[in-house]
Amino acid sequence: MLSCILGTCLSISLTLFTLFNNIMTNLKVTNSSAITSLNVDELEQTAQVEFKNGSKYTYFGVARDAIRNLLYKSTPDTSLGQWVNNNLLSAGCRYQFGFEG
């Protein structure tokens, strides 16, 4: 009986973790010459990029480490264009034109 209660608690905890962590993070872009907006979702491993020329792309299979580094280790002078080049374009992430969903 106790393991059933603990199992239920664990299930609820994981569900809440998933609900609260499955959120697209919109990064504030202030100093990029190429990017207007950048949104990343660590759990779904996606990134949405809107470029200054108006084109929008959704990238899939983005490395979680790359997203974590961007979210937690970047500094205000981190080049978002360089991050996009290194972690989306050069990494060969699958993409589609426009934003998903």
C-alpha positions as a LaTeX table, in Angstrom:
\begin{tabular}{lrrr}
\hline
Residue & $x$ (\AA) & $y$ (\AA) & $z$ (\AA) \\
\hline
Met1 & 0.00 & 0.00 & 0.00 \\
Leu2 & 2.81 & 2.42 & 0.85 \\
Ser3 & 4.57 & 1.83 & $-2.48$ \\
Cys4 & 1.30 & 2.54 & $-4.28$ \\
Ile5 & 1.00 & 5.85 & $-2.47$ \\
Leu6 & 4.62 & 6.71 & $-3.24$ \\
Gly7 & 4.13 & 5.67 & $-6.86$ \\
Thr8 & 1.12 & 7.96 & $-7.11$ \\
Cys9 & 3.06 & 10.82 & $-5.57$ \\
Leu10 & 5.93 & 10.23 & $-7.98$ \\
Ser11 & 3.54 & 10.17 & $-10.91$ \\
Ile12 & 1.92 & 13.44 & $-9.82$ \\
Ser13 & 5.31 & 15.02 & $-9.25$ \\
Leu14 & 6.55 & 14.02 & $-12.73$ \\
Thr15 & 3.33 & 15.29 & $-14.29$ \\
Leu16 & 3.69 & 18.66 & $-12.58$ \\
Phe17 & 7.37 & 18.80 & $-13.57$ \\
Thr18 & 6.40 & 18.15 & $-17.18$ \\
Leu19 & 3.63 & 20.74 & $-17.12$ \\
Phe20 & 5.82 & 23.46 & $-15.68$ \\
Asn21 & 8.92 & 22.67 & $-17.70$ \\
Asn22 & 7.28 & 22.20 & $-21.10$ \\
Ile23 & 7.27 & 25.93 & $-21.73$ \\
Met24 & 8.80 & 27.78 & $-24.64$ \\
Thr25 & 11.27 & 30.32 & $-23.27$ \\
Asn26 & 11.23 & 33.62 & $-25.13$ \\
Leu27 & 14.68 & 35.20 & $-24.98$ \\
Lys28 & 14.88 & 38.97 & $-25.00$ \\
Val29 & 16.77 & 40.01 & $-28.13$ \\
Thr30 & 18.16 & 43.51 & $-27.92$ \\
Asn31 & 21.51 & 43.59 & $-29.64$ \\
Ser32 & 21.38 & 41.20 & $-32.59$ \\
Ser33 & 21.93 & 42.41 & $-36.12$ \\
Ala34 & 20.32 & 39.27 & $-37.57$ \\
Ile35 & 17.69 & 38.01 & $-35.11$ \\
Thr36 & 14.42 & 39.60 & $-34.00$ \\
Ser37 & 13.24 & 36.84 & $-31.66$ \\
Leu38 & 14.46 & 33.51 & $-30.34$ \\
Asn39 & 12.32 & 31.03 & $-28.41$ \\
Val40 & 13.63 & 27.71 & $-27.10$ \\
Asp41 & 12.00 & 24.69 & $-25.47$ \\
Glu42 & 14.43 & 22.40 & $-23.69$ \\
Leu43 & 11.97 & 19.55 & $-23.15$ \\
Glu44 & 10.75 & 19.48 & $-26.75$ \\
Gln45 & 14.24 & 20.29 & $-28.06$ \\
Thr46 & 12.93 & 22.99 & $-30.37$ \\
Ala47 & 13.90 & 26.54 & $-31.23$ \\
Gln48 & 11.95 & 29.21 & $-33.06$ \\
Val49 & 13.94 & 31.95 & $-34.76$ \\
Glu50 & 12.63 & 35.08 & $-36.40$ \\
Phe51 & 15.24 & 36.86 & $-38.46$ \\
Lys52 & 15.39 & 40.60 & $-39.13$ \\
Asn53 & 14.36 & 39.99 & $-42.74$ \\
Gly54 & 11.03 & 38.63 & $-41.44$ \\
Ser55 & 11.63 & 34.94 & $-42.13$ \\
Lys56 & 10.65 & 32.53 & $-39.35$ \\
Tyr57 & 11.92 & 29.00 & $-38.79$ \\
Thr58 & 11.22 & 26.26 & $-36.28$ \\
Tyr59 & 14.18 & 23.93 & $-35.61$ \\
Phe60 & 13.81 & 20.40 & $-34.22$ \\
Gly61 & 16.26 & 18.12 & $-32.43$ \\
Val62 & 18.16 & 20.98 & $-30.84$ \\
Ala63 & 20.73 & 19.66 & $-28.35$ \\
Arg64 & 19.50 & 20.09 & $-24.78$ \\
Asp65 & 23.02 & 21.06 & $-23.69$ \\
Ala66 & 23.01 & 23.89 & $-26.23$ \\
Ile67 & 19.67 & 25.16 & $-24.92$ \\
Arg68 & 20.80 & 24.87 & $-21.29$ \\
Asn69 & 24.02 & 26.73 & $-22.05$ \\
Leu70 & 22.06 & 29.49 & $-23.73$ \\
Leu71 & 19.53 & 29.76 & $-20.90$ \\
Tyr72 & 21.81 & 29.39 & $-17.89$ \\
Lys73 & 25.39 & 30.17 & $-18.92$ \\
Ser74 & 25.10 & 32.92 & $-21.50$ \\
Thr75 & 25.99 & 36.52 & $-20.74$ \\
Pro76 & 24.33 & 39.71 & $-22.01$ \\
Asp77 & 26.95 & 39.96 & $-24.74$ \\
Thr78 & 26.41 & 36.40 & $-26.01$ \\
Ser79 & 25.93 & 36.49 & $-29.77$ \\
Leu80 & 22.57 & 34.93 & $-30.56$ \\
Gly81 & 23.44 & 34.85 & $-34.25$ \\
Gln82 & 26.55 & 32.82 & $-33.45$ \\
Trp83 & 24.48 & 30.51 & $-31.20$ \\
Val84 & 21.99 & 29.95 & $-34.04$ \\
Asn85 & 24.81 & 29.29 & $-36.52$ \\
Asn86 & 26.66 & 26.88 & $-34.22$ \\
Asn87 & 23.74 & 25.03 & $-32.64$ \\
Leu88 & 21.04 & 25.03 & $-35.29$ \\
Leu89 & 22.47 & 25.58 & $-38.76$ \\
Ser90 & 25.89 & 23.91 & $-38.47$ \\
Ala91 & 24.48 & 21.18 & $-36.23$ \\
Gly92 & 22.16 & 20.08 & $-39.02$ \\
Cys93 & 18.91 & 20.46 & $-37.08$ \\
Arg94 & 15.79 & 19.63 & $-39.03$ \\
Tyr95 & 13.68 & 22.71 & $-39.68$ \\
Gln96 & 10.47 & 24.01 & $-41.18$ \\
Phe97 & 9.54 & 27.44 & $-42.42$ \\
Gly98 & 7.29 & 29.31 & $-39.98$ \\
Phe99 & 6.38 & 28.64 & $-36.40$ \\
Glu100 & 4.80 & 25.39 & $-35.34$ \\
Gly101 & 1.49 & 25.37 & $-33.49$ \\
\hline
\end{tabular}
